[in-house]
Amino acid sequence: MYPDFSYIAHAILGTQPDNWLSMIKTFGFMLAIAFIVSAVVYYHELKRKSKEGFFQSAKVTVTEGEPASMSDILSNALVGLLLFGKGVYAVQHFDVFKHDPAPIILSTKLHWQAGLFGAVFFAVLTWWDAHRKRKNPPVSKEVTVWPHDRISEITIWAAVGGIVGAKVFDLFDNWQAFLRDPIGSLTSGGGLAFFGGLLLGFVAVVVYLRHHKIPFWPSADAVAPALTAGYGVGRIGCQMAGDGDWGIVNNNPKPDILSFLPDWMWAYRYPHNVLDITYTEPLNPNVPMPDCSWEYCMQLAQPVYPTPFYETLMMAVVFAILWPLRKRITIPGMLFFIYLALIAIERFLIEKIRVNVVHKVMGIQLTQAEIISIVLFLISVAGGIYVWKTNKAAGGRQ
């Protein structure tokens, strides 16, 4: 496994792990790439739908040459405080930071003298830059803005809502661990539930769309392939880092029909996984790797199904279905509900070979993801019928 970039460099160049590249965590990096991929696909689809007449442009007044506002100065001062304060603190505690940056980044820990310097520096820089560009009097003009021009803001809203939702839903599945160490659970870089991220990320984007009066159904259709692509890329990070999203024990021999594939695609012990000594599953705990003296020296006692890899492949299939359909389906909202149905089926199936917390629902044992998958599938069917009837009653495309 490649818990951080120092392990990737070791695999390619033969360098010793646990160097300065350790601060770049593979999972976090791939999560960032996943958001970028989703944003690129979403931008492409919003722009295409704008050309097809689904969206109208908005006029926004922009004023040039004004002095820096107090909110701009204070917000940039806060950026300087965090950037300098946490940066110097991370350097001073590099051995801790390179192992797990999240507890430092997401806590109140910082070097206060460096932070105050950064705050003053950024505040002065903000004032000076606005003063340098001042005009007397300031000039106001109207600019045309389309939904795809707002992709940066939409992505930020989706990212914040998605990460908060993923963390909150994971806490429900690991409530006892949260009660034992609330701060550690909240600041840990691990523990993210996909459906929680999807739900709150979706809610955050809906709030943004309503605020800017952007039509919902065409936007939802545009986001379907974007979410699929982003999720597939994100699961690559889970596989490379070994973040615990693996499957159940798989001691079965690899079928002859799959003999041409590498063994890790069938069963894998996730050596050097990021969970390290924190993973204590009774039936398949992390055990020390022989002759390993690196930062991450644990692997599973028994091989498991590499479910993150399987989900990446399944998302590629879902994307291959949605991409051609996006131009053929003309009913607003229908593509989005097809997407919901496909990811509900995909996640329900993968849960059958995946390690997860089980809940009892009316005497039936189901995981959180299975419960949400069933609900999402029912929503997709009801929603598909609703938009079809609504579109038919309206006499065509709305």
Secondary structure, DSSP 8 states (H G I E B T S, - for coil): --SBHHHHHHHHH---SSSGGGGSBHHHHHHHHHHHHHHHHHHHHHHHHHHTTS---EEEEEEES----HHHHHHHHHHHHHHHHHHHHHHHTHHHHHH-SHHHHTSS---HHHHHHHHHHHHHHHHHHHHHT--SS-EEEEEEE-GGGGHHHHHHHHHHHHHHHHHHHHHHHTHHHHHH-HHHHHH-S----HHHHHHHHHHHHHHHHHHTT--HHHHHHHHHHHHHHHHHHHHHHHHHHT-S--BSB--S---GGGTTS-GGGT-B--TT-TTGGG---TTS-EEE-TT--SS--EEESS-B--HHHHHHHHHHHHHHHHHHHHHH--STTHHHHHHHHHHHHHHHHHGGGB---EEEETTEEEEHHHHHHHHHHHHHHHHHHHHHHHHHHTTS--
